Amino acid sequence: MKRILLVEDNKVVCKTIERHLVNNGYKVDCVFNAEDGLLEVNKHQYTAIVLDLNLPKMSGYAFIQILRKKSDIPVIINTAHASVKSRVKLINVGASDFIEKSMHPDEIIESIKIILEDRDEMKNKNKTFKYKDIVIDFSTRTVKKNGKVLELTSKEIDILKTLLDNPNRAFSREQLYLVVWGEHYSESVDNTINVHIKRLRNKIEETPKKPEIIETVYAYGYRLGKSVVDMLQQRMEQ
């Protein structure tokens, strides 16, 4: 069952939206501040988040900034008012859609459906990835180079999938570790990401010392190479 997180300090509004979502087959968790919302994200796998901006203590804007360091869950902003300038700002940090609080809750349900359809289309297009002599089939978790199956570890495949699912995003080592390993980064695992990336490049890159698929972001982390991002963009436009 698809699970939705509602982050809304108005309990009446929260319960109203929750009732409509439940009636449409969604499992729903309600929290009344951003801090509790982040705790819930760490505990459960959510399909989407419906977020109020004007929350006590931490704002909705700050919530999205923190969330986007570790997750790409769609976030629908449910607000009474948001200027064009603030909407652009929120989109830049990762908001997916906006719904006016005066609108009927069915508008939220429709927004969720559209966002999920778009994500499903993206995932279907990204089930198989081809770049030069590399072919990755994520449905079977196999990688081939020049037609021969490569022996990649589960974490190496997860790293590739994370980068390919987020082609326009650079990941810090801490973020990548949190997404792939599901644990918080610490000094004790400081070299883990670097070692995995080095081994992965040695297996998939044509010239590992001049990587095209996985680029290093100096003093930060890693991202997809520009030529790969351009290829994926062309593929999406077809």
C-alpha positions as CSV (number, residue, x, y, z in Angstrom):
1,M,0.0,0.0,0.0
2,K,1.3,3.5,-0.9
3,R,2.2,5.5,2.2
4,I,1.8,9.3,2.6
5,L,3.3,11.5,5.2
6,L,1.3,14.6,6.2
7,V,3.3,17.4,7.9
8,E,0.8,19.9,9.0
9,D,0.4,21.8,12.4
10,N,-3.3,22.3,12.0
11,K,-4.8,19.1,13.3
12,V,-8.2,19.7,11.7
13,V,-6.6,20.2,8.2
14,C,-4.4,17.2,8.8
15,K,-7.3,14.9,9.7
16,T,-9.4,16.2,6.8
17,I,-6.7,15.4,4.3
18,E,-5.9,12.1,6.0
19,R,-9.5,11.0,5.7
20,H,-9.6,11.7,2.0
21,L,-6.3,9.9,1.4
22,V,-7.4,6.8,3.4
23,N,-10.7,6.7,1.5
24,N,-8.6,6.6,-1.7
25,G,-6.5,3.6,-0.6
26,Y,-3.5,5.3,0.9
27,K,-1.9,4.6,4.3
28,V,-1.3,7.9,6.0
29,D,0.9,9.2,8.9
30,C,0.1,12.6,10.4
31,V,2.8,14.7,12.2
32,F,2.4,18.3,13.4
33,N,6.0,19.6,13.1
34,A,8.9,19.2,10.7
35,E,11.2,17.6,13.3
36,D,8.8,14.7,13.8
37,G,8.4,14.5,10.0
38,L,12.1,13.9,9.5
39,L,12.0,11.2,12.2
40,E,9.2,9.5,10.3
41,V,11.1,9.6,7.0
42,N,14.0,7.7,8.7
43,K,11.6,5.0,9.9
44,H,9.3,4.4,6.9
45,Q,9.3,4.3,3.1
46,Y,7.0,7.0,1.9
47,T,5.4,7.4,-1.6
48,A,5.0,11.2,-1.1
49,I,4.9,13.9,1.5
50,V,2.3,16.7,1.8
51,L,3.9,19.6,3.6
52,D,2.7,22.8,5.2
53,L,5.3,25.7,5.0
54,N,4.4,27.6,8.2
55,L,5.3,25.1,10.9
56,P,6.4,25.7,14.5
57,K,10.2,25.8,15.1
58,M,11.6,24.3,11.8
59,S,9.9,25.7,8.7
60,G,8.7,23.6,5.7
61,Y,11.5,25.2,3.6
62,A,14.2,23.9,6.1
63,F,12.5,20.5,6.1
64,I,12.9,20.1,2.3
65,Q,16.5,21.2,2.5
66,I,17.3,18.6,5.0
67,L,15.1,15.9,3.3
68,R,16.8,16.4,-0.1
69,K,20.2,15.6,1.4
70,K,19.1,12.0,1.8
71,S,15.9,11.4,-0.2
72,D,14.0,12.3,-3.4
73,I,10.5,11.6,-2.1
74,P,8.1,13.8,-3.9
75,V,7.0,16.8,-1.7
76,I,3.7,18.6,-2.3
77,I,3.5,22.0,-0.7
78,N,0.1,22.6,0.9
79,T,0.0,26.3,1.7
80,A,-2.5,29.2,2.1
81,H,-0.3,31.6,0.1
82,A,3.0,31.3,-1.8
83,S,4.4,34.0,-4.1
84,V,5.9,33.2,-7.4
85,K,9.3,34.0,-5.9
86,S,8.9,31.7,-3.0
87,R,7.6,28.9,-5.3
88,V,10.7,29.2,-7.5
89,K,12.8,29.1,-4.4
90,L,11.0,26.0,-3.2
91,I,11.3,24.2,-6.5
92,N,15.0,24.9,-6.5
93,V,15.4,23.0,-3.2
94,G,13.2,20.1,-4.3
95,A,9.4,20.8,-4.1
96,S,7.4,18.8,-6.5
97,D,4.0,20.6,-6.6
98,F,1.9,23.2,-4.9
99,I,-1.7,23.0,-3.7
100,E,-3.7,25.9,-2.2
101,K,-5.2,25.1,1.2
102,S,-8.5,26.5,-0.1
103,M,-8.6,23.7,-2.7
104,H,-10.5,20.5,-2.1
105,P,-8.4,17.6,-0.8
106,D,-9.1,15.7,-4.0
107,E,-6.7,18.2,-5.6
108,I,-3.9,16.7,-3.4
109,I,-4.9,13.2,-4.5
110,E,-4.8,14.2,-8.1
111,S,-1.4,15.8,-7.7
112,I,-0.1,12.7,-6.0
113,K,-1.4,10.5,-8.9
114,I,0.2,12.7,-11.5
115,I,3.6,12.9,-9.7
116,L,3.7,9.1,-9.2
117,E,2.7,8.5,-12.9
118,D,5.7,10.7,-13.9
119,R,8.0,8.9,-11.6
120,D,6.9,5.4,-12.8
121,E,7.5,6.5,-16.4
122,M,11.0,7.7,-15.4
123,K,11.7,4.4,-13.6
124,N,10.5,2.4,-16.6
125,K,12.7,4.3,-18.9
126,N,15.7,3.8,-16.5
127,K,15.3,0.1,-16.0
128,T,17.9,-0.5,-18.7
129,F,20.8,1.9,-19.0
130,K,23.1,1.8,-22.0
131,Y,26.3,3.9,-22.4
132,K,28.9,2.9,-25.0
133,D,29.8,-0.7,-24.2
134,I,28.1,-0.8,-20.8
135,V,24.6,-2.2,-20.4
136,I,22.9,-2.2,-17.0
137,D,19.6,-4.0,-16.4
138,F,18.3,-2.9,-13.0
139,S,15.3,-5.4,-13.1
140,T,17.8,-8.2,-13.0
141,R,20.6,-6.2,-11.4
142,T,23.1,-7.3,-14.0
143,V,25.8,-5.2,-15.7
144,K,27.5,-6.1,-19.0
145,K,30.6,-4.7,-20.7
146,N,31.2,-5.7,-24.3
147,G,28.5,-8.3,-23.8
148,K,30.2,-10.0,-20.8
149,V,28.6,-10.0,-17.4
150,L,30.6,-8.1,-14.8
151,E,30.8,-9.1,-11.2
152,L,29.5,-6.1,-9.3
153,T,28.6,-6.2,-5.6
154,S,25.1,-5.2,-4.4
155,K,26.4,-1.9,-3.1
156,E,28.1,-1.1,-6.4
157,I,24.9,-1.6,-8.3
158,D,23.0,0.5,-5.7
159,I,25.5,3.3,-6.1
160,L,25.0,3.2,-9.9
161,K,21.2,3.2,-9.5
162,T,21.3,6.1,-7.0
163,L,23.3,8.3,-9.4
164,L,21.2,7.3,-12.4
165,D,17.9,8.0,-10.6
166,N,19.2,11.5,-9.8
167,P,21.1,12.5,-13.0
168,N,21.2,16.2,-12.1
169,R,22.3,15.9,-8.5
170,A,25.7,15.7,-7.0
171,F,26.0,13.5,-3.9
172,S,28.3,14.2,-1.0
173,R,30.0,11.1,0.4
174,E,27.8,11.4,3.5
175,Q,24.6,11.6,1.4
176,L,25.6,8.6,-0.8
177,Y,26.5,6.5,2.2
178,L,23.1,7.3,3.8
179,V,21.2,6.4,0.7
180,V,23.1,3.3,-0.2
181,W,24.0,1.9,3.2
182,G,21.0,3.3,5.1
183,E,23.3,4.5,7.9
184,H,24.7,7.8,9.0
185,Y,28.2,8.6,7.9
186,S,31.0,8.6,10.4
187,E,34.8,8.7,10.5
188,S,34.9,4.9,10.9
189,V,33.6,4.5,7.4
190,D,35.3,7.5,5.9
191,N,37.1,5.6,3.2
192,T,34.2,3.2,2.3
193,I,32.7,5.3,-0.4
194,N,36.0,6.1,-2.1
195,V,37.0,2.4,-2.2
196,H,33.7,1.4,-3.7
197,I,33.8,4.1,-6.3
198,K,37.4,3.2,-7.3
199,R,36.5,-0.5,-7.7
200,L,33.3,0.4,-9.6
201,R,35.2,2.7,-12.0
202,N,37.8,0.0,-12.6
203,K,35.0,-2.3,-13.7
204,I,32.8,-0.1,-15.8
205,E,34.9,2.9,-17.0
206,E,36.7,2.7,-20.3
207,T,39.6,4.7,-18.7
208,P,39.2,4.6,-14.9
209,K,41.6,7.4,-14.3
210,K,39.5,9.6,-16.7
211,P,36.0,8.5,-15.7
212,E,33.0,9.4,-17.9
213,I,30.2,7.7,-16.0
214,I,31.0,8.7,-12.4
215,E,32.6,12.0,-12.0
216,T,34.3,13.4,-8.8
217,V,33.0,16.6,-7.4
218,Y,36.1,18.2,-5.9
219,A,36.1,18.3,-2.0
220,Y,32.4,17.1,-2.0
221,G,31.5,13.7,-3.6
222,Y,30.3,12.3,-6.9
223,R,27.8,12.7,-9.7
224,L,27.0,11.4,-13.2
225,G,29.3,12.5,-15.9
226,K,28.1,15.2,-18.3
227,S,28.0,13.0,-21.3
228,V,25.8,10.5,-19.5
229,V,23.5,13.2,-18.2
230,D,23.1,14.6,-21.8
231,M,22.4,11.1,-23.1
232,L,19.7,10.5,-20.4
233,Q,18.1,13.9,-21.2
234,Q,17.9,13.1,-24.9
235,R,16.3,9.8,-24.0
236,M,13.7,11.4,-21.9
237,E,12.8,13.8,-24.7
238,Q,12.2,11.0,-27.2
